[in-house]
Amino acid sequence: MQELNYEKNSKVLSHKDEVISFKCELQENLQKAMKEFVEQHPNWDQYRILQAAIAGFLMQKGFQNRDLTRLYIGNMFSMSFED
């Protein structure tokens, strides 16, 4: 399985954001699907997909946090929110 690219995405991160890296193993079919999606949608990358997925999951489970909502919406709609 191809390793994920661990470079920071400057579109999503601002100078105020903290970045915490973690390694995770993905099932091969999930890795392939994510790779195909990124190839078809060049404005997305693996970090944006994972951030949107995790934020969306937490929001669906009832976690309410303004920063989380901003991250989710920013990733989904390529928006940047300034405080």
Secondary structure, DSSP 8 states (H G I E B T S, - for coil): ---------TTT--TT-----------HHHHHHHHHHHHH-TT--HHHHHHHHHHHHHHHTT---HHHHHHHHHHHHT-----
